[in-house]
């Protein structure tokens, strides 16, 4: 049921409303930074109106998670602090908990999925936390963390489903309203829903006319089905590179906030996130993880769907360099920047040189060349040449193919 904040008449869910978010902001002064808001001219041109980027990838620990983790841990009673804290995380919440625990002099243990990004693991250990790996996803890590808490007395710091965590994440919503007072749409990457819930509660309490949109990875989208069912509903399986939003079951508190105060939850594909990540690196000079690019991916996928001015939250920037390279390559392929062709040419001296000269004249860059002479599809006097080319995009790729066909080459894409 929709509830209101008695202080303002605005949005509220359970124990979280504008007063609690404002109190969290005071607690975070001098701890979390007020992250920059950057106007994005290239994205504005695509969308057809002003678009701004809320750069939570530049927050301490590289993501918004530092906000909620600190608020939750700072409010522990002395006897709770003495028992230590435990958390489950794919990496960003882990770093937030580890940093907060270090600042407050509290021992911390974090359960992470096997295969968690190495930079996230190393940073978590660097803040002084013990890391334990668990086979599976976040849900399995939460089970292990709860068992550890039951066994040792450590306090479980949930990654999203707690009032203090939601209030802490909501401070980003207060900031963005001050930074872009005329905002019409706020787009937020979403996993368990802590950031989306907090931002929605802050935004709707002060400007209920603003649209708040959640974005999930299509391969790990628990909210659409849960909202349809009317209750948090687990996913049977997940598959996405966006580990920061790979959560198979919404929380009770966050689900209620999203149900009551979020206008829409949309999904984006791996290709759309890859293209958004590549665009952010190239055009905005922003390094983000796949989850952090989800809001921009949603704007690029549906550029006319949202009112502007719009704010896209870049939720995190903790990406393994190896994955970054792979995602950039994937994004380039999705954007038509890589072109794979099979071209049949005469098996005679100079045939390959003439083909490569045509490719060069077209402005494409040759990355790889391979020959095949034995194939049922070839005539006796033909050679199949496999070309991997780098182009400037889909239009250029089409021009390259068209030029080769005009010159009489048989081209298979």
Residue pairs with C-beta under 8 A, 6 or more apart in sequence:
1 260
2 260
2 261
3 11
3 12
3 13
3 14
3 260
4 10
4 11
4 12
4 17
5 11
5 12
5 17
5 18
5 19
5 205
6 17
7 17
7 18
7 19
8 17
8 18
8 205
8 206
10 17
10 18
10 204
10 205
10 206
10 208
11 17
11 18
11 200
11 201
11 202
11 203
11 204
11 205
11 208
11 260
11 261
12 18
12 201
12 205
13 166
13 197
13 201
13 253
13 256
13 257
13 260
13 261
14 163
14 253
14 256
15 163
16 163
16 166
16 167
16 170
16 197
16 198
16 201
16 253
16 257
17 201
17 205
18 201
18 202
18 205
18 206
20 163
20 167
20 170
21 167
21 170
21 171
21 173
21 174
21 198
21 201
21 202
21 205
22 174
23 167
24 67
24 71
24 164
24 167
24 168
24 170
24 171
25 171
25 174
27 70
27 71
27 74
27 75
28 67
28 70
28 71
28 168
28 171
31 60
31 66
31 70
31 103
32 59
32 60
32 66
32 67
32 70
32 171
33 58
33 59
33 60
34 175
35 54
35 55
35 56
35 58
35 59
35 172
35 175
36 55
36 58
37 52
37 53
37 54
37 55
37 175
37 176
37 179
37 180
37 311
38 52
38 53
38 55
38 284
38 286
39 50
39 51
39 52
39 53
40 51
40 52
40 53
40 283
40 284
40 312
42 279
42 283
42 284
43 51
43 53
43 279
43 283
43 284
43 296
43 299
43 300
43 312
44 50
44 51
44 308
46 299
46 300
46 303
47 299
47 303
47 304
47 306
47 308
47 310
48 303
48 304
48 308
49 307
49 308
49 309
49 310
50 308
50 309
50 310
51 299
51 308
51 309
51 310
51 311
51 312
52 179
52 180
52 183
52 309
52 310
52 311
52 312
53 284
53 286
53 296
53 311
53 312
53 313
53 314
54 172
54 175
54 176
54 179
54 311
54 312
54 313
54 314
55 286
55 314
56 63
56 64
56 172
56 292
56 313
56 314
56 315
56 316
57 63
57 286
57 287
57 288
57 289
57 292
57 314
57 315
57 316
57 317
58 317
59 66
59 67
60 66
60 99
61 92
61 95
61 96
61 99
61 123
61 127
61 318
62 92
62 95
62 123
62 316
62 317
62 318
63 92
63 95
63 96
63 244
63 292
63 315
63 316
63 317
63 318
64 92
64 169
64 172
64 195
64 313
64 315
64 316
65 89
65 92
65 93
65 95
65 96
65 159
65 316
66 95
66 96
66 99
66 100
67 96
67 168
67 169
67 171
67 172
68 96
68 160
68 162
68 164
68 165
68 166
68 167
68 168
68 169
68 194
68 198
69 87
69 93
69 96
69 97
69 99
69 100
69 157
69 165
69 168
70 96
70 99
70 100
70 103
70 168
71 164
71 165
71 167
71 168
72 100
72 157
72 162
72 164
72 165
72 168
73 85
73 97
73 100
73 101
73 104
73 106
73 157
74 100
74 104
75 164
76 85
76 106
76 155
80 155
81 104
81 105
81 106
83 152
83 153
83 154
83 155
84 101
84 106
84 107
84 108
84 109
84 152
84 153
84 154
84 155
85 97
85 101
85 106
85 107
85 108
85 109
85 154
85 155
85 156
85 157
86 108
86 109
86 110
86 111
86 145
86 148
86 149
86 152
86 154
86 155
86 156
86 157
87 93
87 94
87 97
87 108
87 109
87 110
87 111
87 145
87 156
87 157
87 158
87 159
88 110
88 111
88 112
88 134
88 138
88 141
88 142
88 144
88 145
88 159
89 95
89 97
89 110
89 111
89 112
89 138
89 141
89 159
90 112
90 113
90 116
90 117
90 120
90 138
90 243
90 244
90 246
91 112
91 116
91 117
91 120
91 121
91 123
91 124
91 243
91 244
91 318
92 120
92 244
92 316
92 318
93 157
93 159
93 160
94 110
94 112
94 120
94 121
94 124
94 129
94 131
95 120
95 123
95 124
95 127
95 318
97 108
97 110
97 129
97 157
98 108
98 110
98 123
98 124
98 125
98 126
98 127
98 128
98 129
99 127
100 106
101 107
101 108
101 127
101 128
101 129
102 108
102 127
102 128
102 129
107 130
108 127
108 128
108 129
108 130
109 129
109 130
109 131
109 132
109 145
109 148
109 154
110 124
110 129
110 130
110 131
110 132
110 145
111 131
111 132
111 133
111 134
111 141
111 142
111 144
111 145
111 148
112 120
112 121
112 124
112 131
112 132
112 133
112 134
112 141
113 133
113 134
113 135
113 136
113 137
113 138
113 140
113 141
113 243
114 133
114 134
114 135
114 136
116 133
116 243
117 243
117 289
117 318
117 319
117 320
117 323
118 320
119 318
119 319
119 320
119 321
120 318
121 131
123 318
124 131
125 131
132 144
132 148
134 140
134 141
134 144
137 238
137 246
137 248
138 159
138 192
138 246
138 247
138 248
139 234
139 247
139 248
139 249
142 158
145 156
146 156
148 154
149 155
149 156
157 165
158 165
158 251
159 165
159 192
159 194
160 166
160 169
160 191
160 192
160 193
160 194
160 195
160 197
160 247
160 251
160 254
161 192
161 194
161 251
161 252
161 253
161 254
162 253
163 253
165 194
166 194
166 197
166 198
166 201
166 253
166 254
166 257
167 198
168 198
169 194
169 195
169 197
169 198
169 199
170 197
170 198
170 199
170 201
170 202
171 198
171 202
172 195
172 198
172 199
172 202
172 313
173 186
173 198
173 199
173 200
173 201
173 202
173 203
174 202
174 206
176 183
176 186
176 199
176 203
176 311
176 313
177 183
177 202
177 203
177 206
177 207
180 309
180 311
182 309
183 207
183 210
183 309
183 310
183 311
184 210
184 211
184 306
184 307
184 308
184 309
184 310
185 210
185 211
185 212
185 213
185 306
185 307
185 308
185 309
185 310
185 311
186 199
186 203
186 210
186 211
186 212
186 213
186 310
186 311
186 313
187 213
187 215
187 295
187 298
187 299
187 306
187 310
187 311
187 312
187 313
188 195
188 196
188 199
188 200
188 212
188 213
188 214
188 215
188 295
188 313
188 315
189 195
189 196
189 214
189 215
189 216
189 244
189 245
189 291
189 292
189 294
189 295
189 313
189 315
190 196
190 214
190 215
190 216
190 223
190 245
190 258
190 265
190 294
191 216
191 220
191 244
191 245
191 246
191 247
191 291
192 247
192 249
192 250
192 251
192 254
193 214
193 223
193 247
193 250
193 251
193 254
193 255
193 257
193 258
194 251
194 254
195 313
195 315
196 212
196 214
196 254
196 257
196 258
196 262
197 253
197 254
197 257
197 258
197 261
198 257
199 212
199 313
200 212
200 257
200 258
200 261
200 262
201 257
201 261
203 210
203 212
204 210
204 212
204 261
211 263
211 264
211 306
211 307
212 261
212 262
212 263
213 262
213 263
213 264
213 265
213 266
213 298
213 306
214 223
214 258
214 262
214 264
214 265
214 266
215 265
215 266
215 267
215 268
215 294
215 295
215 297
215 298
216 222
216 223
216 224
216 245
216 265
216 266
216 267
216 268
216 294
217 240
217 242
217 245
217 246
217 267
217 268
217 270
217 273
217 290
217 291
217 294
218 240
218 267
218 268
218 269
218 270
219 238
219 239
219 240
219 270
220 235
220 238
220 239
220 240
220 242
220 245
220 246
220 247
220 248
221 235
221 265
221 267
222 232
222 233
222 234
222 235
222 247
222 248
222 249
222 250
223 250
223 255
223 258
223 265
224 265
224 267
225 233
225 235
226 232
226 233
226 250
226 255
227 258
227 259
227 265
231 255
232 249
232 250
232 251
232 252
232 255
233 249
234 248
234 249
235 248
235 249
238 246
238 248
240 246
240 270
240 290
241 270
241 273
241 290
241 323
241 327
242 270
242 273
242 289
242 290
242 291
242 294
243 289
243 290
243 291
244 289
244 290
244 291
244 292
244 315
244 316
244 318
245 291
245 294
245 315
250 258
258 265
266 298
266 302
268 276
268 294
268 297
268 298
268 301
270 290
270 330
271 330
271 331
271 334
272 297
272 298
272 300
272 301
272 334
273 290
273 293
273 294
273 297
273 327
274 290
274 327
274 328
274 330
274 331
274 334
275 297
275 300
275 331
275 334
275 335
276 293
276 294
276 296
276 297
276 300
276 331
277 288
277 289
277 290
277 292
277 293
277 327
277 328
277 331
278 327
278 328
278 331
278 332
278 335
279 296
279 300
279 331
280 286
280 287
280 288
280 293
280 296
280 314
281 287
281 328
286 314
286 317
287 317
287 319
287 324
288 314
288 316
288 317
288 319
289 316
289 317
289 318
289 319
290 319
290 327
291 315
291 316
292 314
292 315
292 316
292 317
293 314
294 315
295 312
295 313
295 314
295 315
296 312
296 314
298 312
299 306
299 310
299 312
319 327
329 338
332 338
332 390
335 393
335 394
336 391
336 393
336 394
336 395
336 396
336 397
337 390
337 391
337 392
337 393
338 367
338 388
338 389
338 390
338 391
339 364
339 387
339 388
339 389
339 390
339 391
339 397
339 400
339 401
339 413
340 386
340 387
340 388
340 389
340 413
341 386
341 387
341 389
341 401
341 404
341 411
341 412
341 413
342 384
342 385
342 386
342 387
342 411
342 412
342 413
343 355
343 384
343 385
343 387
343 404
343 409
343 410
343 411
343 412
344 378
344 382
344 383
344 384
344 385
344 409
344 410
345 351
345 352
345 354
345 355
345 382
345 383
345 385
345 409
346 381
346 382
346 383
347 373
347 381
347 382
347 383
348 381
351 383
352 369
352 371
352 383
352 385
355 385
355 404
355 409
356 366
356 369
358 403
358 404
358 407
358 409
359 366
359 387
359 389
359 400
359 404
360 366
361 403
362 399
362 400
362 403
362 404
363 391
363 392
363 396
363 400
364 389
364 390
364 391
364 396
364 397
364 400
365 389
365 390
365 391
366 387
366 388
366 389
367 388
367 389
367 390
368 386
368 387
368 388
369 385
369 386
369 387
369 388
370 385
370 386
371 383
371 384
371 385
371 386
372 378
372 383
372 384
372 385
372 386
373 383
373 384
375 384
377 384
378 384
389 397
389 400
391 397
391 400
401 411
401 413
404 411
405 411
